[in-house]
Amino acid sequence: MRFELDQAAREHVEMLREFGRERFRPLGIERDRAGSPTPPDHPFFVEVLRSGLTRAAAQPEGGAPALGAAVMRVVSSQELAYWDRGVSSSLPGPGLGGGPVMSMGTQEQKERLLGRFRNMTEPRWAAFAMTEPGAGSDVARIQSRAVKDGDEWVLNGAKLYSANADRADWIVVFATVDPDLGRAGHRAFIVERGMPGLSDPRPEKKMGIKAYASASFTMNDLRVPAENLLGGEAHYEQRARGAGFKGAMQTFNATRPAIAANAVGMARACLDEAMAFARDAGRLGERQLDRLERMRRRTRAAWLMCLKAAWLADCGEPNMVEASMSKATAAEVAMEAASLGMELLGAVGMQGEHLIEKLYRDVKAMDIVEGTGQIQRIVMARHLVGYPRDA
Ligand SMILES: Cc1cc2nc3c(=O)[nH]c(=O)nc-3n(C[C@H](O)[C@H](O)[C@H](O)COP(=O)(O)OP(=O)(O)OC[C@H]3O[C@@H](n4cnc5c(N)ncnc54)[C@H](O)[C@@H]3O)c2cc1C
C-alpha cells in the first residue's frame, strides 16, 4: 500500500481545500447560528455545481495507481469535513440513497434514478430512510409496512433523520412485508417526491451539523408502483433470506470509512484550532503540549485505519472489520479531540463563539450515524471470537 497522493490527487485536494476554506467554513458557521439547514434554493448549491466540486468529490479523477475510488473518497471526505461536516452532507447528489440503488437496483432503475445526477445543471438530492421511532441500531425491528396490491405497493409508517429528505427527488425507503420475518421481510422502495400519502419531510432539531437537514416523514397509504421496488421481485426471491437488509448493510460497509474520514477531518480541525488558540493565548506549557500531542497521534492512527479500510474496498477485499474499526476509532478520537480542545479553551469555550465549541457539538453525530460506536464494537467483538454476525 502506498500513502502518497500523485499530482492529480494533490490538485484535487487543493481544490477542495480552497473551496472549503472560502465557502464551507463560513456557511457552516452561518447555519449553526441560524439553527436551520441551508435552504435548497441557496445560491451556494448552484455555485457548487458550477465549480464541478460535487462531481469531483463523488468521482475524483486521477490518483496514483495504488489509489482507487474508495481511497480518494476518504481523502475527499476528510478534507471536506475539516471545513464543515454539515455543509459537506448538504451537497447535491444521490447521497446515501445512491448506494442501495447501485448495489440492489436493476439496470433500468440505476439509469432512471442515478442518470439525472450525472450532469446536474440544477441542484438535486436523493435520500435514504431506514431509521424509525422504534428502530435505530436494531434495523430488523422496522415497522413500516409494505403490502402488495395489484401492480402497486401500499406503504404505511414513519421515518426519522433521513438526510436531505426534505429536498429529495426520491427516497430509498425500507419497509417490511411481515415484521415477524425480521430482516428477511425487508423490501426497499423508491418513494418519489409528491407521491400522494407522503407527508412533507420536516427537518429535525439538532445540536450540531445543522447545515444539512435530517428530516422525518410519514407514509399514509402511500402507493408505489411495482417498478419502484428496488431490484424488482426477482431480487428478493433469489435471496430468500435478507436481501433487502444485505443491500443496506453493503451500503454501510462502503460508507463507514468515509464517515470515519469525516471524523478524522473534524479531529484535525480541533487540533489546528486548539494549537492556534494555545499559541495566541500563550498557553503552550507542558500540560497543553501533552494534550495537543495526544490529539495529533490519535488522529493520525485513526486516519491510517480509514486508509486501510478504503484500500481493502478498492482491492475488492472484505472490509467489514476494518470499516467498523475505522468508524469506532475515528468517532472516539474526534470526540476526544473536541473535548480536549474545550478543556484548553476553558471558560472561552462556554461562550459559544469559538469554532471548537461548534465542533464539540458537531462531532457527537459521528458516533451515532451509520452504526453507533457500541454497535461497531459488537460487530468487531463477534468477529474476534468467530460468532455469526447477525445472531
Ligand atoms: C445526524 C444524524 C443523521 C442521520 N442520518 C440518517 C439517514 O440519513 N437515514 C437513516 O435511516 N437514519 C439516519 N440517522 C439515524 C441513525 O442511523 C440512528 O440514530 C442510529 O442508527 C442509532 O439509532 P437510535 O438513534 O434509534 O439509537 P438506539 O439504537 O436506540 O441506541 C441508543 C443507544 O443504545 C446503544 N445500543 C443500541 N443497541 C445496543 C446493543 N445491542 N448493545 C449495546 N448498546 C446498544 C446505542 O449504541 C446508543 O448508544 C441519522 C442520525 C443522526 C443523529
The ligand as a Tripos MOL2 file, in Angstrom:
@<TRIPOS>MOLECULE
LIG
   53    58     1     0     0
SMALL
NO_CHARGES

@<TRIPOS>ATOM
      1 C1        -27.2310   13.4080   12.3420 C.3       1 LIG1
      2 C2        -27.9090   12.1020   12.0320 C.ar      1 LIG1
      3 C3        -28.1020   11.7160   10.7160 C.ar      1 LIG1
      4 C4        -28.7450   10.5080   10.4100 C.ar      1 LIG1
      5 N1        -28.9820   10.1880    9.0910 N.ar      1 LIG1
      6 C5        -29.7630    9.1130    8.8160 C.ar      1 LIG1
      7 C6        -30.1840    8.8360    7.4650 C.ar      1 LIG1
      8 O1        -29.8420    9.5610    6.5200 O.2       1 LIG1
      9 N2        -31.0130    7.7710    7.2540 N.ar      1 LIG1
     10 C7        -31.4060    6.9500    8.2710 C.ar      1 LIG1
     11 O2        -32.1380    5.9950    8.0040 O.2       1 LIG1
     12 N3        -31.0230    7.1900    9.5440 N.ar      1 LIG1
     13 C8        -30.2250    8.2430    9.8550 C.ar      1 LIG1
     14 N4        -29.8660    8.5120   11.1500 N.ar      1 LIG1
     15 C9        -30.3110    7.6300   12.2160 C.3       1 LIG1
     16 C10       -29.1850    6.8090   12.7830 C.3       1 LIG1
     17 O3        -28.8370    5.7980   11.8630 O.3       1 LIG1
     18 C11       -29.6650    6.2490   14.1400 C.3       1 LIG1
     19 O4        -29.7620    7.3530   15.0140 O.3       1 LIG1
     20 C12       -28.7040    5.2060   14.6740 C.3       1 LIG1
     21 O5        -28.8270    4.0250   13.9470 O.3       1 LIG1
     22 C13       -28.9760    4.9060   16.1580 C.3       1 LIG1
     23 O6        -30.3020    4.6140   16.3600 O.3       1 LIG1
     24 P1        -31.1300    5.3250   17.5490 P.3       1 LIG1
     25 O7        -30.8530    6.7720   17.4860 O.co2     1 LIG1
     26 O8        -32.5310    4.8640   17.4760 O.co2     1 LIG1
     27 O9        -30.4670    4.7980   18.8790 O.3       1 LIG1
     28 P2        -30.6750    3.3610   19.5610 P.3       1 LIG1
     29 O10       -30.4910    2.2650   18.5910 O.co2     1 LIG1
     30 O11       -31.9310    3.3810   20.3410 O.co2     1 LIG1
     31 O12       -29.4400    3.3540   20.5370 O.3       1 LIG1
     32 C14       -29.3950    4.1500   21.7490 C.3       1 LIG1
     33 C15       -28.1020    3.7990   22.4630 C.3       1 LIG1
     34 O13       -28.1040    2.3970   22.8060 O.3       1 LIG1
     35 C16       -26.9620    1.7430   22.2400 C.3       1 LIG1
     36 N5        -27.3190    0.3960   21.8110 N.ar      1 LIG1
     37 C17       -28.3060    0.0460   20.9580 C.ar      1 LIG1
     38 N6        -28.3200   -1.2860   20.7870 N.ar      1 LIG1
     39 C18       -27.3100   -1.7900   21.5440 C.ar      1 LIG1
     40 C19       -26.7950   -3.0990   21.7800 C.ar      1 LIG1
     41 N7        -27.3400   -4.1680   21.1990 N.pl3     1 LIG1
     42 N8        -25.7570   -3.2210   22.6190 N.ar      1 LIG1
     43 C20       -25.1770   -2.1450   23.2110 C.ar      1 LIG1
     44 N9        -25.6190   -0.8810   23.0230 N.ar      1 LIG1
     45 C21       -26.6610   -0.7060   22.1930 C.ar      1 LIG1
     46 C22       -26.5580    2.6260   21.0610 C.3       1 LIG1
     47 O14       -25.1860    2.4650   20.7630 O.3       1 LIG1
     48 C23       -26.8740    4.0180   21.5820 C.3       1 LIG1
     49 O15       -25.8240    4.4880   22.3710 O.3       1 LIG1
     50 C24       -29.1860    9.6750   11.4600 C.ar      1 LIG1
     51 C25       -28.9640   10.0570   12.7960 C.ar      1 LIG1
     52 C26       -28.3300   11.2440   13.0840 C.ar      1 LIG1
     53 C27       -28.1280   11.6280   14.5330 C.3       1 LIG1
@<TRIPOS>BOND
     1     1     2 1
     2     2     3 ar
     3     2    52 ar
     4     3     4 ar
     5     4     5 ar
     6     4    50 ar
     7     5     6 ar
     8     6     7 ar
     9     6    13 1
    10     7     8 2
    11     7     9 ar
    12     9    10 ar
    13    10    11 2
    14    10    12 ar
    15    12    13 ar
    16    13    14 ar
    17    14    15 1
    18    14    50 ar
    19    15    16 1
    20    16    17 1
    21    16    18 1
    22    18    19 1
    23    18    20 1
    24    20    21 1
    25    20    22 1
    26    22    23 1
    27    23    24 1
    28    24    25 2
    29    24    26 1
    30    24    27 1
    31    27    28 1
    32    28    29 2
    33    28    30 1
    34    28    31 1
    35    31    32 1
    36    32    33 1
    37    33    34 1
    38    33    48 1
    39    34    35 1
    40    35    36 1
    41    35    46 1
    42    36    37 ar
    43    36    45 ar
    44    37    38 ar
    45    38    39 ar
    46    39    40 ar
    47    39    45 ar
    48    40    41 1
    49    40    42 ar
    50    42    43 ar
    51    43    44 ar
    52    44    45 ar
    53    46    47 1
    54    46    48 1
    55    48    49 1
    56    50    51 ar
    57    51    52 ar
    58    52    53 1
@<TRIPOS>SUBSTRUCTURE
     1 LIG1         1 GROUP 0 **** ****
